[in-house]
Every structure is written in structure tokens, then in C-alpha cells.
């Protein structure tokens, strides 16, 4: 999807600023790059079947799978890094806090 807008600059001249986006199944992509990788025959066959069943391209499905994986891994790494900071600062739950949680979930 292309979108454009006009901006009036100080001298009164209108300059058109055109923003080019690729709209692909609900995701704005600022640019794309080619990535070549090897997968097992089984994964390739599953990708072929899913692409056919969903009427999506194999590129879209593979890209979306990689994006979701990277998002999840980035979240997990962030959580681990935060936990390390808390542990380094001796920010642990007290025995009373742990026991309260255990009692709450034991019921």
C-alpha cells in the first residue's frame, strides 16, 4: 500500500512526501532482503502444504515463523537479563512471600 501526504514548508511551497510501504497480510514491511537457508525435506513439505492450505506464500509463512521466533527469544533473553540484575542486587522473594504463594496455590 502506498501512502502520500503533503507538507507545507516555510516558503509556502507544498512538497509532496511519499512514503512507500509494502503491505503484506497486515504487516507493514519497510524493506525486504533475501535469505537462503536449508531445511529438511519434511519441513519443506510441511511448508508447501501450509502455503497451499492458507493461500499464503512460502516466503510469507517462513518470514512470519522467523519473526515470531525472534520476538519470543528476544523476550526470553530480556527476562533472563532482568532476573540476573535482580539476583545481582539480592532482590529475592522472602521466605514469607514464598510460603504465602505456596499456601495460595496449595488450596
Long-range contacts (C-beta under 8 A, 24 or more apart in sequence): 24-60, 25-56, 25-60, 27-64
